[in-house]
Amino acid sequence: MGKKELGLLVLVLVIGAITTALNPRFLSAVNLLNMANLIGLFGVFSIGQGLVIITGGIDLAVGSIFALLGVVFIDLLANHDVAWPLALLFVLLGGLLIGVLHGVLVTRAKLQPFVVTLCGLLIYRGAARYYTGDATIGFGYAEGLESLTWLASGRSFGVPNPFLILIVVSAVMAVVLHRSVFGRYLFAVGRNEEAARYSGIRTGLVVAGAYIVSGGLAGLSTVLLVFYTNSVSPSAFGSFYELYAIAAAVLGGCSLRGGEGSILGIVLGTVLLQILQNLVNILGIPSSLNFAVMGGVILLGALADQELARRAKVGVVARA
């Protein structure tokens, strides 16, 4: 655990203690299990966002991907009687293909990640609304989903399955990011893509790989979120969730300039955001201000990142 992660863990404990002091029910079993479930739901796709940010990119299309894949997923199960393993595979492959599309547009067409994913945000949301005629879609009388429902929204050993899935995803992605060649290349590209290219790294494949992983994790998150809500309103489902992912990644130590971040930090950032939302509710702040709180968190994280970069630069000059 690095200094950033340790500092973030201390911050989580401090804010958790403050929240408990304001309302002891924060530590109730019901609230903790509900928080664990939400941390699992939001943590999975935040990890994907974090990988993209480490390369110096950004993915603004996450929420709209949820809407598009969500309506297709429910339609396959409820209206076309597709077996749930095939529907699940379709959604996961759909997320991966969207990641491939983003990666190709960024690396081959040389478009800015902001432009590519902003267009995706609009296109996927519009396609989802057209697909259902802008109507909310639910499972209806779909049968044979008991196993999938339990996997996506049930509990094992008293712990919500989405939280356990997050632990598994975090462990795998921690190995990928911190113990593999691909992970080292991600950091190298984020710090200086041109230098990485001159050193022989195929930077295009590395950047595309980050978007593909992000798309795959978005596909997995779609399934978890669909069973959390049990229906999808294409105009609202997943709306602004990309902001949540960006906030979690930035809070977790991912630099918006690229080249910095960790899986543990992103998970802790997700935990901190959930505790902050609990604190907002306890203080009686209207839920309509949740996005304002997230915007403020992203701004504070960006300012802190800028200050740390300035201090690091001053330190290098002083040593020289």
N, C-alpha and C positions, 0 to 999 in steps of 0.2 A: 504494500500500500504506500503510494507516494504522498508527498506533502499536501498536494491538492485534495486527494481523496480523504486524507486524515482530517484536514481542515473542514471539508464538507461533512464528514461524519460527525464532527464536533458540532457543527452548525445544525445538523439534523437533530441531534440530541438536545441542544439548547432550545430550539424552537419547539421540539416535542415536549420538553419540560414546561415551557411557558404555556403551551396549549393545555397541558394537563392541569396546570395551576389555575387557569381560567375556567376549565371545565373538566373535572375528574373523569367524566364519561368518555373522554378521549381514549382512555386505556381500557374501556370495556371490551369484552370479547367480541361483541357484535360489531363495534366500530373498527376494531383492529382487523377482523376478518373481511369486512367490507373494503377497508383500505388496501389490504393485501390483494384482493380481487382486482381493484382498480389499478394498483401498481403493476400487476401482471398484464392487464389489458393494455395499458399505455406504455409500459416499459419495452415490450417487444418491438414495436415499430419505432420507438425512440432510439433504440440501438441502431436500427437501419439508418435513421436520419444522422446519427452520430458518425457513422462510417463515411457517409457522403460529405459531411462537414469537415472531417479530418482531411479529405482530399482537396479541400478548399472550395467545394461546391455547396449546393443547397437543394432541397427537394420540397417544393411548395405544393406538389400534387397529391400528397399522401391522403388527405381527407377525401378528395374526389375519387381516388382509387378505391377507397372503402365503399363509397356510394355505388360506383359502377360494378365492382366485383360483388358487392352485397346483393344488389337487385338480381344480378345474373345467378348467383348462388341460390337464393331463395326460389327464383323462377324454375331452376332446374329441379329442385327438390319438390316443390309444391305443385307445379303445373305440368311437369314433363316426366315425373316419376323416375328420375335418374337416381341410381343407387348412390348413397351418400359418399362412399369412397371415391367414386368417379367424379362427383360434384366437387368434393374436396380437392382432388387432384387438379381439376379444371381451374379452380380458383387459385391454387398455388402456382400453376403454370402461367395463368393469366398475369399474376403479379410479377413473375420472372420475365415474361415477355415485355411487359410495360417497362421494367428495369432495363431490358436490352434496348428497347426503343430510345429511352432517355440517354443511355450510354452512347449509342450510335450517334444521336443528334449532337451530343456534347463533344465527342471525340472525333467523329468523322466529318460532320457538318460544321464543326467549330463554332457552334452556337453557345451562348452563355447559359450556364445551368439555370440562372434565374429566369431567363426567357423561356427555355425549354419546359421547365416545370410549371411556370405560370400559365403557359398555353395548355399544358396538361391539366392543370387545375380547372380551367374553363371547359376544355373539351370533354373530359371524363364526367364532370358534373352534368354538363348538357346532355351527353349521351345517356346517362343514367335516368335523367328526367324524361327524355324522349322514349326510352325503353319501356317505361311504365306508364306513359301518359301523364307524368307528374303525380301519380297516385302512390300512396303508401302500399307496400307489398309485405305480406306476412306468410307464415307457414301454412295457415289454413288447416286443412285436414290431412296434411302430409303425415305418413306413417313410417315406422321403422327407423326413427331418428334417435331412439333412446340412448344408444351407445355414443353417438356423436354429441348429443346434448350433454351427457355426463362428462365426456372428455373436454368439451368446450366451456362448460359452466358448472360442473359438479365439484365435489371435494374428494380428496384422498387423504386419509389420516387426519381429517378435520381441517385440512388446508385447501383453499380454493385452487382448482387445477390451473387456472391462468397464471397464478403466482408460481406454481411448480414448473409450468412451461417456460416462464421467464427465467427461472433458475437454470434450466437445461439450455435454453438459447444463450444465456449469458455465459455459461461455462464453455460452450462450443465457440462462441464468438470471441471470448477472451483468449482462447488458444489460437484462433485464426489471427487476431489482431496483434497479440503480444508474443506469440511463440512460432509464427510462421514467416516464410519469406514474403508472402503476399502482404502480411501485416506491416512488415518493415518497409515494403514498397509503398504502401498507403501513406505512411508517415513521410517518406522521402518525397513523394509527389506533392503532398500538402505543403511541405516546407519550401520546396523549390522545384517546380515541375521541369523547368528547363535543365537544371543541373542533373536531375534524375534521368532525363532523357539522354544527356551526354554521357552519363555513366553506364549506359546500356540498358536501362530499365524501359520496358515497353509501356510507357505511361498511359497510352490510350487504353490498353487492356486493363490496367490497374484501375483507372477511373471508371471504366465501364463496369468492372467487377463490383465496385462499390454500389453503383446504381442497381445492378442486378440483385445483389444481396438485399438492398433496401426494398426492392420490389417484391422479392420473395417473402420477406418478413411482413410487408404490408398485406400480402395475400393471406398469410397465417393470421395476422391480426384481424383481418376482415371476418374470418370465421368466428373468432372469439367474440368480437363486437356484435355480430349478428345474433348470436345466442344470448348475449347480455341484454339486448333490446327486444329480441324476438320479432322484430319487424324493421323495415328500412323505408324511411321517407327520403327519396332521392335528393330533395332540395335541402335537407338538413343533416342527414346522416354523415357523421365524420367531419362536419363543418368546423373549420379552424383547428382541427386536430394536428395539422402540421405545425401550428404555433406551439402547441403543447410539446411536441417532439423537439422542436428547436430550443425551446426554453429548457427542457430537461437536459439536452446535450450541452448547451452553453453553461448551465448551472453545474453540470458535471465535469467541466474543465475543457470541453472541446472549444478550441479557438476558431472564431469565424474566419480567421485568416488561413486556417488549415494547419496541418502538421502536429496538432496536439489533441490529446483526449485519451480516455480509457473506458472500458466497458463498465468497470466498477463505478467510475465517476458518473456515467450516464444513468446507471441504476439508482445511485444515491440521489442524483438530480431529480429522477422520477419520484422517489420517496419524499424528497423535500417539497416538491410541488403539491403532492397529496396532503402533506401536513399543513402547508400554507392554505390550501383550500379548506381544510378543517378549521383552521384558525380564522379564516374569513367568515365562515358560517357562525362560529362561536361569537365573533365580534359583532354579528348582526349586519355585516356588509351585504348588500343585495347581491344575489347570484348573477345578476346581469352585469356586475362589474368584474366577473371572473376573468374575462379576456383583458380587461384593463390591468388587472393584477399580473397576468402572464406577460403583457406587453412591458410593464414596469420591470418585471424580473429579467426579461431579455435585455432591456436597456441597461440595467445595473450590471448584468453579466458582461455585456459588451464594454461598458466603461471600465470594469475591473480588468478585463482582458487587455484593454488598451494601456492601462496603467502598469500592468505587469510587464507588457512588452517594452514600455518606455524605460522602466527600471532595469530590465535585462540589458537593453541597449546601452544605458548609462554605465552599467556594471562592466560590460565588455570594453567600452571606451576607457574606463578608469584603469582596468587591468592592463590595457595596451600602453 
